[in-house]
Amino acid sequence: MSPARRQLRPQTRKVNRGRGGHSYFLDGVKCDGVTTLLNGGVPKPALTAWAAREVAEFVAGRRGILQALNDEELIDLCKGAPFRERDAAANRGTEVHAYAARLGAGERDIQVPEELLGHVDAYIAWEAAWQPNNVRTELTVINRQHRYMGTLDWLGELADLGTTLLDIKTGRSGIFAEAGLQAIAYGHCESILEQDGSETPMPHVDTYAGLWLGRDDYEFSILNVGDADFRNFLYAAETARWMTRRAGDRAVHPVVGAALLPPNSRANLTVVKEETA
């Protein structure tokens, strides 16, 4: 490739990996994402009950088929039930977000799969009721001070609410409090990464809100978060980073070191090594 045609990769960027998700690079160095930090730093006790319920429902609905499996096959199939539902829900949410982004950008001639029609219609109903202006969607935002990035769902102007940062959810359980930490983390970013690689200042956010899109209805709620909640996000971020560095099988600098032998055992081991050398 000639020098004239060579394209330099932007140092700060979001890299999409298809179904494998995405990653962020800030000034050339891999950077933590908001959702990754929250997943690693905020306890989710409700997930335990959810996973148990998913397995129970899976078994109850397939009793006849499951009787034909041996123990190993049955265990593998059942323990994977929560993850199959989680992945299906995540894919559904990603698709609904994409349609909401296109609608927010002004598109109207959109072909929507039948299984997602209710969610998309719920967004259209919310939009018709609230009449937003100056809408921007799927914005990659940057916080250099605390070294994180993320992609917010929706930013726009709403009557009586001003500049509103909206977090859109499609899960069966609605909006969790953790959505507030996610939203406030985005709102405290310093800049927006534009499509051409340039950066523009992040506007002041007047209102944080959550929009739950059900199969045929929506629920629009204020997220009552502020500076204290942003500090809690930072605490969660540090916990997540500690877990990555110091805990688990992939820890870079694990807290638990190598097993120690009693002094006499080490001495005996040294003698044996010398004798067999």
Accessible surface in RSA format (square Angstrom, percent):
REM  Atomic radii and reference values for relative SASA: ProtOr
REM  Chains: A
REM  Algorithm: Lee & Richards
REM  Probe-radius: 1.40
REM  Slices: 20
REM RES _ NUM      All-atoms   Total-Side   Main-Chain    Non-polar    All polar
REM                ABS   REL    ABS   REL    ABS   REL    ABS   REL    ABS   REL
RES MET A   1   168.50  87.3  91.48  60.5  77.02 183.4  99.60  84.7  68.90  91.3
RES SER A   2    53.75  45.4  41.75  55.7  12.00  27.6  43.32  92.3  10.43  14.6
RES PRO A   3   110.13  80.3  94.15  85.8  15.98  58.1  94.79  78.3  15.34  95.4
RES ALA A   4   101.99  93.8  58.08  89.6  43.91  99.9  70.49  99.3  31.51  83.5
RES ARG A   5   177.73  74.6 164.33  83.8  13.40  31.9  53.18  72.7 124.55  75.5
RES ARG A   6   141.43  59.4 122.83  62.6  18.60  44.3  37.55  51.3 103.88  63.0
RES GLN A   7   160.12  89.5 137.77 100.7  22.35  53.2  45.35  96.5 114.77  87.0
RES LEU A   8   160.01  89.1 135.62  97.0  24.39  61.3 137.26  96.4  22.75  61.2
RES ARG A   9   160.58  67.4 146.70  74.8  13.88  33.1  66.95  91.5  93.63  56.7
RES PRO A  10    67.19  49.0  55.49  50.6  11.70  42.5  67.19  55.5   0.00   0.0
RES GLN A  11   112.82  63.1 107.76  78.8   5.07  12.1  49.23 104.8  63.59  48.2
RES THR A  12    11.19   8.0   7.73   7.8   3.45   8.2   5.67   7.6   5.51   8.3
RES ARG A  13    42.44  17.8  41.94  21.4   0.50   1.2  18.02  24.6  24.41  14.8
RES LYS A  14    56.58  27.6  34.10  20.9  22.48  53.5  14.09  12.7  42.49  45.3
RES VAL A  15    31.98  21.0  29.22  26.5   2.76   6.7  31.98  27.8   0.00   0.0
RES ASN A  16   112.24  77.4  85.89  83.0  26.34  63.4  28.49  68.6  83.75  80.9
RES ARG A  17   124.21  52.1 100.33  51.1  23.87  56.8  48.33  66.1  75.87  46.0
RES GLY A  18    67.20  82.9   0.00   N/A  67.20  82.9  45.74 125.5  21.47  48.1
RES ARG A  19   188.60  79.2 149.16  76.0  39.44  93.9  79.04 108.0 109.56  66.4
RES GLY A  20    66.64  82.2   0.00   N/A  66.64  82.2  35.46  97.3  31.18  69.8
RES GLY A  21    33.24  41.0   0.00   N/A  33.24  41.0  30.99  85.0   2.26   5.1
RES HIS A  22    83.67  45.7  56.83  39.5  26.85  68.7  36.86  38.0  46.81  54.5
RES SER A  23    10.62   9.0   7.37   9.8   3.26   7.5  10.62  22.6   0.00   0.0
RES TYR A  24    10.17   4.8   9.60   5.5   0.57   1.5   7.16   5.4   3.01   3.7
RES PHE A  25    38.72  19.4  38.72  24.0   0.00   0.0  38.72  23.5   0.00   0.0
RES LEU A  26     0.19   0.1   0.17   0.1   0.02   0.1   0.17   0.1   0.02   0.1
RES ASP A  27    73.88  51.8  55.43  55.2  18.45  43.6  28.17  66.3  45.71  45.6
RES GLY A  28    35.82  44.2   0.00   N/A  35.82  44.2   8.32  22.8  27.50  61.6
RES VAL A  29    92.72  61.0  89.67  81.2   3.04   7.3  92.72  80.6   0.00   0.0
RES LYS A  30   137.18  66.9 118.13  72.5  19.05  45.3  65.43  58.9  71.74  76.4
RES CYS A  31    10.65   8.1   0.02   0.0  10.64  25.0   4.36  11.0   6.30   6.8
RES ASP A  32    51.41  36.0  45.58  45.4   5.83  13.8   4.19   9.9  47.22  47.1
RES GLY A  33     7.26   9.0   0.00   N/A   7.26   9.0   3.69  10.1   3.57   8.0
RES VAL A  34     0.92   0.6   0.05   0.0   0.87   2.1   0.05   0.0   0.87   2.4
RES THR A  35    62.35  44.3  60.29  61.1   2.06   4.9  38.83  52.2  23.52  35.5
RES THR A  36    87.45  62.2  82.42  83.6   5.03  12.0  54.16  72.7  33.29  50.3
RES LEU A  37     3.37   1.9   3.36   2.4   0.02   0.0   3.37   2.4   0.00   0.0
RES LEU A  38     2.13   1.2   2.13   1.5   0.00   0.0   2.13   1.5   0.00   0.0
RES ASN A  39    99.52  68.6  77.77  75.2  21.74  52.4  23.16  55.7  76.36  73.8
RES GLY A  40    38.78  47.8   0.00   N/A  38.78  47.8  25.79  70.8  12.99  29.1
RES GLY A  41    12.83  15.8   0.00   N/A  12.83  15.8   2.62   7.2  10.22  22.9
RES VAL A  42    32.87  21.6  26.48  24.0   6.40  15.4  27.46  23.9   5.41  14.7
RES PRO A  43   115.52  84.2  92.86  84.7  22.65  82.3 105.01  86.7  10.51  65.3
RES LYS A  44    62.09  30.3  42.35  26.0  19.74  47.0  47.27  42.5  14.83  15.8
RES PRO A  45   107.51  78.4  90.20  82.2  17.31  62.9  99.67  82.3   7.83  48.7
RES ALA A  46    60.88  56.0  49.42  76.3  11.46  26.1  58.10  81.8   2.78   7.4
RES LEU A  47    91.50  51.0  90.31  64.6   1.18   3.0  90.53  63.6   0.97   2.6
RES THR A  48   105.21  74.8  97.25  98.6   7.95  19.0  74.82 100.5  30.39  45.9
RES ALA A  49    64.79  59.6  54.59  84.2  10.20  23.2  61.35  86.4   3.44   9.1
RES TRP A  50    54.07  21.7  53.77  26.0   0.30   0.7  44.07  23.5  10.00  16.2
RES ALA A  51    31.42  28.9  31.19  48.1   0.23   0.5  31.42  44.2   0.00   0.0
RES ALA A  52    63.54  58.4  50.23  77.5  13.31  30.3  58.36  82.2   5.17  13.7
RES ARG A  53   104.47  43.9  99.24  50.6   5.23  12.5  52.78  72.1  51.69  31.3
RES GLU A  54    17.03   9.8  15.08  11.4   1.95   4.6   0.00   0.0  17.03  13.9
RES VAL A  55    43.98  28.9  43.98  39.8   0.00   0.0  43.98  38.2   0.00   0.0
RES ALA A  56    60.03  55.2  48.68  75.1  11.36  25.8  56.47  79.5   3.57   9.5
RES GLU A  57    88.61  50.9  77.70  58.8  10.90  26.0  41.81  80.9  46.80  38.2
RES PHE A  58    23.61  11.8  20.15  12.5   3.47   9.0  23.09  14.0   0.53   1.5
RES VAL A  59    56.29  37.0  56.29  51.0   0.00   0.0  56.29  48.9   0.00   0.0
RES ALA A  60    55.70  51.2  38.72  59.7  16.98  38.6  39.70  55.9  16.00  42.4
RES GLY A  61    61.75  76.1   0.00   N/A  61.75  76.1  31.44  86.3  30.31  67.9
RES ARG A  62   103.26  43.4  99.04  50.5   4.22  10.0  19.48  26.6  83.78  50.8
RES ARG A  63   161.63  67.9 155.29  79.2   6.34  15.1  53.71  73.4 107.92  65.4
RES GLY A  64    60.03  74.0   0.00   N/A  60.03  74.0  38.86 106.6  21.17  47.4
RES ILE A  65   120.11  68.3 114.09  85.0   6.02  14.5 119.65  86.2   0.46   1.2
RES LEU A  66    10.66   5.9   8.39   6.0   2.28   5.7   8.39   5.9   2.28   6.1
RES GLN A  67   153.76  86.0 118.41  86.5  35.35  84.2  46.78  99.6 106.99  81.1
RES ALA A  68    90.81  83.5  50.54  78.0  40.27  91.6  62.45  87.9  28.36  75.1
RES LEU A  69    53.29  29.7  36.37  26.0  16.91  42.5  37.06  26.0  16.23  43.7
RES ASN A  70    86.22  59.5  74.48  72.0  11.74  28.3  43.76 105.3  42.46  41.0
RES ASP A  71   114.32  80.1 110.01 109.5   4.31  10.2  31.64  74.5  82.68  82.5
RES GLU A  72   128.18  73.6 122.89  93.0   5.29  12.6  43.07  83.3  85.10  69.5
RES GLU A  73    84.04  48.2  77.71  58.8   6.33  15.1  32.49  62.8  51.55  42.1
RES LEU A  74    59.92  33.4  59.92  42.9   0.00   0.0  59.92  42.1   0.00   0.0
RES ILE A  75   105.05  59.8 100.84  75.1   4.21  10.1 104.65  75.4   0.40   1.1
RES ASP A  76    72.74  51.0  64.04  63.7   8.70  20.6  25.82  60.8  46.92  46.8
RES LEU A  77    63.59  35.4  60.88  43.6   2.71   6.8  63.44  44.6   0.14   0.4
RES CYS A  78    16.04  12.1  16.04  17.9   0.00   0.0  11.48  29.1   4.56   4.9
RES LYS A  79   127.33  62.1 117.05  71.8  10.28  24.5  77.28  69.6  50.05  53.3
RES GLY A  80    14.99  18.5   0.00   N/A  14.99  18.5  14.86  40.8   0.13   0.3
RES ALA A  81     7.05   6.5   2.89   4.5   4.16   9.5   3.99   5.6   3.07   8.1
RES PRO A  82     7.22   5.3   7.22   6.6   0.00   0.0   7.22   6.0   0.00   0.0
RES PHE A  83   109.96  55.0 109.86  68.0   0.10   0.3 109.96  66.7   0.00   0.0
RES ARG A  84   107.68  45.2  98.80  50.4   8.88  21.1  76.50 104.5  31.18  18.9
RES GLU A  85    48.45  27.8  44.56  33.7   3.89   9.3  10.37  20.1  38.08  31.1
RES ARG A  86   120.97  50.8 116.86  59.6   4.11   9.8  56.23  76.9  64.73  39.2
RES ASP A  87    67.38  47.2  66.03  65.7   1.34   3.2  24.36  57.3  43.02  42.9
RES ALA A  88    48.65  44.7  38.62  59.6  10.03  22.8  44.66  62.9   3.99  10.6
RES ALA A  89    29.15  26.8  24.54  37.9   4.61  10.5  24.85  35.0   4.30  11.4
RES ALA A  90    57.93  53.3  43.27  66.8  14.66  33.3  55.03  77.5   2.90   7.7
RES ASN A  91    56.23  38.8  56.18  54.3   0.05   0.1   8.45  20.3  47.78  46.2
RES ARG A  92    41.82  17.6  39.17  20.0   2.65   6.3  14.68  20.1  27.14  16.4
RES GLY A  93     9.30  11.5   0.00   N/A   9.30  11.5   9.30  25.5   0.00   0.0
RES THR A  94    87.22  62.0  80.39  81.5   6.83  16.3  58.76  78.9  28.46  43.0
RES GLU A  95    63.59  36.5  60.89  46.1   2.70   6.4  23.85  46.1  39.74  32.4
RES VAL A  96     0.82   0.5   0.67   0.6   0.14   0.3   0.67   0.6   0.14   0.4
RES HIS A  97    36.98  20.2  34.94  24.3   2.04   5.2  28.46  29.3   8.52   9.9
RES ALA A  98    49.78  45.8  42.79  66.0   6.99  15.9  48.74  68.6   1.04   2.8
RES TYR A  99    29.53  13.8  29.53  16.8   0.00   0.0   8.68   6.5  20.86  25.7
RES ALA A 100     2.96   2.7   1.91   2.9   1.06   2.4   2.40   3.4   0.57   1.5
RES ALA A 101    14.07  12.9  11.96  18.5   2.11   4.8  12.35  17.4   1.72   4.5
RES ARG A 102    92.47  38.8  90.49  46.1   1.98   4.7  34.30  46.9  58.17  35.3
RES LEU A 103     6.89   3.8   5.80   4.2   1.09   2.7   5.80   4.1   1.09   2.9
RES GLY A 104    11.93  14.7   0.00   N/A  11.93  14.7   0.00   0.0  11.92  26.7
RES ALA A 105    79.50  73.1  39.37  60.8  40.13  91.3  48.59  68.4  30.91  81.9
RES GLY A 106    50.86  62.7   0.00   N/A  50.86  62.7  29.55  81.1  21.31  47.7
RES GLU A 107    76.27  43.8  69.81  52.8   6.46  15.4  36.54  70.7  39.73  32.4
RES ARG A 108   149.37  62.7 121.28  61.8  28.09  66.9  72.85  99.6  76.52  46.4
RES ASP A 109   129.64  90.8 103.93 103.4  25.71  60.8  43.83 103.2  85.81  85.6
RES ILE A 110    24.43  13.9   3.92   2.9  20.51  49.4   4.29   3.1  20.15  54.7
RES GLN A 111   151.84  84.9 137.68 100.6  14.16  33.7  64.86 138.1  86.98  66.0
RES VAL A 112    29.60  19.5   7.55   6.8  22.05  53.1   9.28   8.1  20.31  55.1
RES PRO A 113    45.29  33.0  32.77  29.9  12.52  45.5  44.12  36.4   1.17   7.3
RES GLU A 114   147.68  84.8 131.55  99.5  16.13  38.4  46.18  89.3 101.50  82.9
RES GLU A 115   120.40  69.1 102.22  77.3  18.19  43.3  63.07 122.0  57.33  46.8
RES LEU A 116     4.13   2.3   4.13   3.0   0.00   0.0   4.13   2.9   0.00   0.0
RES LEU A 117    77.39  43.1  77.39  55.4   0.00   0.0  77.39  54.3   0.00   0.0
RES GLY A 118    20.62  25.4   0.00   N/A  20.62  25.4  14.36  39.4   6.26  14.0
RES HIS A 119     5.21   2.9   5.21   3.6   0.00   0.0   5.21   5.4   0.00   0.0
RES VAL A 120     5.65   3.7   4.73   4.3   0.92   2.2   5.65   4.9   0.00   0.0
RES ASP A 121    75.62  53.0  71.08  70.7   4.54  10.7  24.97  58.8  50.65  50.5
RES ALA A 122     3.70   3.4   0.00   0.0   3.70   8.4   3.39   4.8   0.32   0.8
RES TYR A 123     0.66   0.3   0.66   0.4   0.00   0.0   0.66   0.5   0.00   0.0
RES ILE A 124    75.44  42.9  75.11  56.0   0.33   0.8  75.11  54.1   0.33   0.9
RES ALA A 125    50.18  46.1  39.11  60.4  11.07  25.2  46.38  65.3   3.80  10.1
RES TRP A 126     0.00   0.0   0.00   0.0   0.00   0.0   0.00   0.0   0.00   0.0
RES GLU A 127    20.53  11.8  19.91  15.1   0.62   1.5  10.65  20.6   9.88   8.1
RES ALA A 128    65.10  59.9  46.64  72.0  18.46  42.0  52.04  73.3  13.07  34.6
RES ALA A 129    68.02  62.5  28.58  44.1  39.44  89.7  39.69  55.9  28.33  75.0
RES TRP A 130    83.00  33.3  76.26  36.9   6.73  15.8  69.33  37.0  13.67  22.2
RES GLN A 131   123.97  69.3 114.58  83.7   9.39  22.4  50.60 107.7  73.37  55.6
RES PRO A 132    21.23  15.5   3.62   3.3  17.61  64.0   3.62   3.0  17.61 109.4
RES ASN A 133    93.69  64.6  90.22  87.2   3.47   8.4  15.99  38.5  77.71  75.1
RES ASN A 134   120.79  83.3  91.52  88.4  29.27  70.5  34.48  83.0  86.32  83.4
RES VAL A 135    31.69  20.9   8.68   7.9  23.01  55.5   8.68   7.5  23.01  62.4
RES ARG A 136    99.17  41.6  94.13  48.0   5.04  12.0  47.81  65.3  51.37  31.1
RES THR A 137    27.29  19.4  11.76  11.9  15.53  37.0   2.00   2.7  25.29  38.2
RES GLU A 138    68.94  39.6  56.34  42.6  12.60  30.0  31.51  60.9  37.43  30.6
RES LEU A 139    12.95   7.2  11.96   8.6   0.99   2.5  12.95   9.1   0.00   0.0
RES THR A 140    13.29   9.5  12.59  12.8   0.69   1.7   2.41   3.2  10.87  16.4
RES VAL A 141     0.00   0.0   0.00   0.0   0.00   0.0   0.00   0.0   0.00   0.0
RES ILE A 142     0.00   0.0   0.00   0.0   0.00   0.0   0.00   0.0   0.00   0.0
RES ASN A 143     3.28   2.3   3.28   3.2   0.00   0.0   0.00   0.0   3.28   3.2
RES ARG A 144    88.74  37.3  78.30  39.9  10.44  24.9  51.17  69.9  37.57  22.8
RES GLN A 145   142.11  79.5 106.51  77.8  35.60  84.8  39.69  84.5 102.42  77.7
RES HIS A 146    53.10  29.0  44.53  31.0   8.57  21.9  29.98  30.9  23.12  26.9
RES ARG A 147    94.11  39.5  92.72  47.3   1.39   3.3  58.76  80.3  35.34  21.4
RES TYR A 148     0.94   0.4   0.94   0.5   0.00   0.0   0.94   0.7   0.00   0.0
RES MET A 149     0.00   0.0   0.00   0.0   0.00   0.0   0.00   0.0   0.00   0.0
RES GLY A 150     1.72   2.1   0.00   N/A   1.72   2.1   1.72   4.7   0.00   0.0
RES THR A 151    19.80  14.1   9.80   9.9   9.99  23.8   9.80  13.2   9.99  15.1
RES LEU A 152     0.00   0.0   0.00   0.0   0.00   0.0   0.00   0.0   0.00   0.0
RES ASP A 153    17.96  12.6  15.52  15.4   2.45   5.8   0.78   1.8  17.18  17.1
RES TRP A 154     0.50   0.2   0.50   0.2   0.00   0.0   0.50   0.3   0.00   0.0
RES LEU A 155     9.81   5.5   9.36   6.7   0.45   1.1   9.36   6.6   0.45   1.2
RES GLY A 156     3.06   3.8   0.00   N/A   3.06   3.8   3.06   8.4   0.00   0.0
RES GLU A 157    60.08  34.5  59.52  45.0   0.57   1.3  21.52  41.6  38.56  31.5
RES LEU A 158     6.96   3.9   0.00   0.0   6.96  17.5   2.68   1.9   4.28  11.5
RES ALA A 159    72.11  66.3  54.94  84.8  17.17  39.1  66.97  94.3   5.15  13.6
RES ASP A 160   153.10 107.2 102.01 101.5  51.09 120.8  37.80  89.0 115.30 115.0
RES LEU A 161    34.63  19.3  29.34  21.0   5.29  13.3  33.29  23.4   1.34   3.6
RES GLY A 162    26.42  32.6   0.00   N/A  26.42  32.6  22.72  62.3   3.70   8.3
RES THR A 163    18.33  13.0  18.18  18.4   0.14   0.3   3.04   4.1  15.29  23.1
RES THR A 164     0.00   0.0   0.00   0.0   0.00   0.0   0.00   0.0   0.00   0.0
RES LEU A 165     0.61   0.3   0.61   0.4   0.00   0.0   0.61   0.4   0.00   0.0
RES LEU A 166     0.24   0.1   0.00   0.0   0.24   0.6   0.00   0.0   0.24   0.6
RES ASP A 167     2.38   1.7   2.06   2.1   0.32   0.8   0.66   1.5   1.73   1.7
RES ILE A 168     4.62   2.6   3.68   2.7   0.94   2.3   3.68   2.6   0.94   2.6
RES LYS A 169    57.40  28.0  56.43  34.6   0.97   2.3  29.99  27.0  27.41  29.2
RES THR A 170    14.28  10.2   6.87   7.0   7.42  17.7   0.00   0.0  14.28  21.6
RES GLY A 171    32.78  40.4   0.00   N/A  32.78  40.4  28.17  77.3   4.60  10.3
RES ARG A 172   141.20  59.3 108.11  55.1  33.09  78.8  62.31  85.2  78.89  47.8
RES SER A 173    79.26  67.0  44.31  59.1  34.95  80.5  24.58  52.3  54.68  76.6
RES GLY A 174    18.61  22.9   0.00   N/A  18.61  22.9  12.50  34.3   6.11  13.7
RES ILE A 175    45.64  26.0  13.72  10.2  31.92  76.9  13.75   9.9  31.89  86.5
RES PHE A 176   119.16  59.6 113.83  70.5   5.33  13.9 117.23  71.1   1.93   5.5
RES ALA A 177    96.10  88.4  69.06 106.6  27.04  61.5  80.15 112.9  15.95  42.2
RES GLU A 178    44.66  25.6  38.48  29.1   6.18  14.7  17.88  34.6  26.78  21.9
RES ALA A 179     3.67   3.4   0.84   1.3   2.83   6.4   2.23   3.1   1.44   3.8
RES GLY A 180     1.97   2.4   0.00   N/A   1.97   2.4   1.97   5.4   0.00   0.0
RES LEU A 181    29.41  16.4  29.41  21.0   0.00   0.0  29.41  20.7   0.00   0.0
RES GLN A 182    20.25  11.3  20.25  14.8   0.00   0.0   0.00   0.0  20.25  15.4
RES ALA A 183     0.00   0.0   0.00   0.0   0.00   0.0   0.00   0.0   0.00   0.0
RES ILE A 184     2.24   1.3   2.24   1.7   0.00   0.0   2.24   1.6   0.00   0.0
RES ALA A 185     0.00   0.0   0.00   0.0   0.00   0.0   0.00   0.0   0.00   0.0
RES TYR A 186     5.38   2.5   5.38   3.1   0.00   0.0   1.51   1.1   3.87   4.8
RES GLY A 187    14.24  17.6   0.00   N/A  14.24  17.6   0.00   0.0  14.24  31.9
RES HIS A 188    59.35  32.4  43.74  30.4  15.61  39.9  40.29  41.5  19.06  22.2
RES CYS A 189     7.69   5.8   0.00   0.0   7.69  18.1   0.00   0.0   7.69   8.3
RES GLU A 190    78.17  44.9  60.49  45.8  17.69  42.1  57.10 110.4  21.08  17.2
RES SER A 191    12.54  10.6  12.54  16.7   0.00   0.0  11.95  25.4   0.59   0.8
RES ILE A 192     4.46   2.5   4.46   3.3   0.00   0.0   4.46   3.2   0.00   0.0
RES LEU A 193    20.69  11.5  11.16   8.0   9.53  23.9  11.16   7.8   9.53  25.6
RES GLU A 194    33.68  19.3  27.89  21.1   5.79  13.8  17.53  33.9  16.15  13.2
RES GLN A 195   186.79 104.5 151.39 110.6  35.41  84.3  68.37 145.5 118.42  89.8
RES ASP A 196   121.32  85.0  78.33  78.0  42.98 101.6  51.91 122.2  69.41  69.2
RES GLY A 197    30.13  37.2   0.00   N/A  30.13  37.2  11.48  31.5  18.65  41.8
RES SER A 198    54.04  45.7  42.83  57.2  11.20  25.8  46.16  98.3   7.88  11.0
RES GLU A 199    67.25  38.6  37.26  28.2  30.00  71.4  19.51  37.7  47.74  39.0
RES THR A 200    50.08  35.6  48.94  49.6   1.14   2.7  48.56  65.2   1.52   2.3
RES PRO A 201   113.22  82.5 100.81  91.9  12.41  45.1 103.45  85.4   9.77  60.7
RES MET A 202    21.94  11.4   2.23   1.5  19.71  46.9   2.23   1.9  19.71  26.1
RES PRO A 203    57.25  41.7  44.42  40.5  12.82  46.6  55.43  45.8   1.82  11.3
RES HIS A 204   146.12  79.9 125.75  87.4  20.38  52.1  94.96  97.9  51.16  59.5
RES VAL A 205    11.92   7.8   0.80   0.7  11.12  26.8   0.80   0.7  11.12  30.2
RES ASP A 206    84.62  59.3  51.17  50.9  33.45  79.1  17.03  40.1  67.60  67.4
RES THR A 207    17.26  12.3  14.03  14.2   3.23   7.7   8.92  12.0   8.35  12.6
RES TYR A 208    25.68  12.0  23.11  13.1   2.57   6.7  16.49  12.4   9.19  11.3
RES ALA A 209     0.00   0.0   0.00   0.0   0.00   0.0   0.00   0.0   0.00   0.0
RES GLY A 210     0.17   0.2   0.00   N/A   0.17   0.2   0.17   0.5   0.00   0.0
RES LEU A 211     0.00   0.0   0.00   0.0   0.00   0.0   0.00   0.0   0.00   0.0
RES TRP A 212    57.70  23.2  57.70  27.9   0.00   0.0  57.70  30.8   0.00   0.0
RES LEU A 213     0.00   0.0   0.00   0.0   0.00   0.0   0.00   0.0   0.00   0.0
RES GLY A 214     2.83   3.5   0.00   N/A   2.83   3.5   2.83   7.8   0.00   0.0
RES ARG A 215   145.28  61.0 135.91  69.3   9.37  22.3  63.08  86.2  82.20  49.8
RES ASP A 216   129.63  90.8  98.99  98.5  30.63  72.4  36.80  86.6  92.83  92.6
RES ASP A 217    86.73  60.8  83.89  83.5   2.84   6.7  22.02  51.8  64.70  64.5
RES TYR A 218    57.99  27.1  43.59  24.8  14.40  37.5  24.11  18.1  33.87  41.8
RES GLU A 219   103.22  59.3  99.76  75.5   3.46   8.2  28.27  54.7  74.95  61.2
RES PHE A 220    41.87  20.9  13.05   8.1  28.83  75.0  13.05   7.9  28.83  82.5
RES SER A 221    39.45  33.3  32.80  43.8   6.65  15.3  28.05  59.7  11.40  16.0
RES ILE A 222    82.49  46.9  64.81  48.3  17.68  42.6  64.81  46.7  17.68  48.0
RES LEU A 223    21.60  12.0  15.13  10.8   6.46  16.3  17.73  12.4   3.87  10.4
RES ASN A 224   136.00  93.8 102.08  98.6  33.92  81.7  39.26  94.5  96.74  93.5
RES VAL A 225    35.50  23.4  11.78  10.7  23.72  57.1  14.68  12.8  20.82  56.5
RES GLY A 226    29.56  36.5   0.00   N/A  29.56  36.5  27.93  76.6   1.63   3.7
RES ASP A 227    97.43  68.2  90.38  90.0   7.05  16.7  26.70  62.8  70.73  70.5
RES ALA A 228    52.40  48.2  48.84  75.4   3.56   8.1  48.84  68.8   3.56   9.4
RES ASP A 229    43.45  30.4  43.45  43.2   0.00   0.0   0.00   0.0  43.45  43.3
RES PHE A 230    19.31   9.7  19.31  12.0   0.00   0.0  19.31  11.7   0.00   0.0
RES ARG A 231   122.55  51.5 122.27  62.3   0.28   0.7  44.94  61.4  77.61  47.0
RES ASN A 232    74.93  51.7  71.57  69.2   3.36   8.1  11.42  27.5  63.51  61.4
RES PHE A 233     0.08   0.0   0.08   0.1   0.00   0.0   0.08   0.0   0.00   0.0
RES LEU A 234    35.30  19.7  34.59  24.7   0.72   1.8  34.87  24.5   0.44   1.2
RES TYR A 235   136.70  63.8 132.51  75.4   4.19  10.9 102.97  77.4  33.74  41.6
RES ALA A 236     9.15   8.4   5.27   8.1   3.88   8.8   8.73  12.3   0.43   1.1
RES ALA A 237     1.34   1.2   1.34   2.1   0.00   0.0   1.34   1.9   0.00   0.0
RES GLU A 238    93.17  53.5  90.73  68.6   2.44   5.8  50.51  97.7  42.66  34.8
RES THR A 239    65.79  46.8  60.70  61.5   5.08  12.1  38.71  52.0  27.08  40.9
RES ALA A 240     7.06   6.5   5.39   8.3   1.67   3.8   5.42   7.6   1.64   4.3
RES ARG A 241    42.87  18.0  40.75  20.8   2.12   5.0  26.03  35.6  16.84  10.2
RES TRP A 242   108.19  43.4 108.19  52.4   0.00   0.0  91.32  48.7  16.87  27.4
RES MET A 243    91.10  47.2  87.52  57.9   3.58   8.5  73.92  62.8  17.18  22.8
RES THR A 244    92.24  65.6  81.91  83.0  10.34  24.6  63.74  85.6  28.50  43.1
RES ARG A 245   101.95  42.8 101.95  52.0   0.00   0.0  47.10  64.4  54.85  33.2
RES ARG A 246    85.60  35.9  83.10  42.4   2.50   6.0  11.14  15.2  74.46  45.1
RES ALA A 247    29.02  26.7  17.36  26.8  11.66  26.5  22.90  32.2   6.12  16.2
RES GLY A 248    62.79  77.4   0.00   N/A  62.79  77.4  39.55 108.5  23.24  52.1
RES ASP A 249   159.61 111.8 116.35 115.8  43.26 102.3  39.18  92.2 120.43 120.1
RES ARG A 250   225.82  94.8 203.60 103.8  22.22  52.9  82.32 112.5 143.50  87.0
RES ALA A 251    18.18  16.7   0.63   1.0  17.55  39.9   0.63   0.9  17.55  46.5
RES VAL A 252    99.45  65.4  75.93  68.7  23.51  56.7  81.89  71.2  17.56  47.6
RES HIS A 253   113.95  62.3 110.41  76.7   3.54   9.1  71.88  74.1  42.07  49.0
RES PRO A 254    71.68  52.2  58.91  53.7  12.77  46.4  58.91  48.6  12.77  79.4
RES VAL A 255    81.75  53.8  58.22  52.7  23.53  56.7  59.44  51.6  22.31  60.5
RES VAL A 256   127.99  84.2 113.77 103.0  14.22  34.3 117.71 102.3  10.28  27.9
RES GLY A 257    57.22  70.6   0.00   N/A  57.22  70.6  36.26  99.5  20.96  46.9
RES ALA A 258    94.79  87.2  62.76  96.8  32.04  72.9  74.27 104.6  20.53  54.4
RES ALA A 259   102.69  94.4  65.78 101.5  36.91  84.0  76.39 107.6  26.30  69.7
RES LEU A 260   158.10  88.0 129.01  92.3  29.08  73.1 130.27  91.5  27.83  74.9
RES LEU A 261    85.30  47.5  80.15  57.3   5.15  13.0  81.14  57.0   4.16  11.2
RES PRO A 262    81.73  59.6  74.41  67.8   7.32  26.6  81.04  66.9   0.69   4.3
RES PRO A 263    98.69  71.9  92.64  84.4   6.05  22.0  93.92  77.5   4.77  29.6
RES ASN A 264   115.60  79.7 114.22 110.4   1.38   3.3  23.55  56.7  92.05  89.0
RES SER A 265    42.54  35.9  36.42  48.6   6.12  14.1  14.71  31.3  27.83  39.0
RES ARG A 266   116.49  48.9 114.23  58.2   2.26   5.4  48.94  66.9  67.55  40.9
RES ALA A 267    55.88  51.4  47.24  72.9   8.64  19.7  54.75  77.1   1.13   3.0
RES ASN A 268    93.65  64.6  91.99  88.9   1.67   4.0  24.17  58.2  69.48  67.2
RES LEU A 269    80.44  44.8  77.24  55.3   3.20   8.0  80.12  56.3   0.32   0.9
RES THR A 270    71.07  50.5  69.67  70.6   1.40   3.3  45.62  61.3  25.45  38.5
RES VAL A 271    73.26  48.2  73.26  66.3   0.00   0.0  73.26  63.7   0.00   0.0
RES VAL A 272    78.38  51.6  78.33  70.9   0.05   0.1  78.38  68.1   0.00   0.0
RES LYS A 273   128.74  62.8 123.25  75.6   5.49  13.1  74.80  67.3  53.95  57.5
RES GLU A 274   121.31  69.6 101.24  76.6  20.06  47.8  43.45  84.0  77.86  63.6
RES GLU A 275   133.59  76.7  96.92  73.3  36.68  87.3  44.34  85.8  89.25  72.9
RES THR A 276   108.59  77.2  72.82  73.8  35.78  85.3  66.42  89.2  42.17  63.8
RES ALA A 277   120.55 110.8  47.89  73.9  72.66 165.3  86.94 122.4  33.61  89.0
END  Absolute sums over single chains surface
CHAIN  1 A    17220.8      13834.1       3386.7       9828.6       7392.2
END  Absolute sums over all chains
TOTAL         17220.8      13834.1       3386.7       9828.6       7392.2
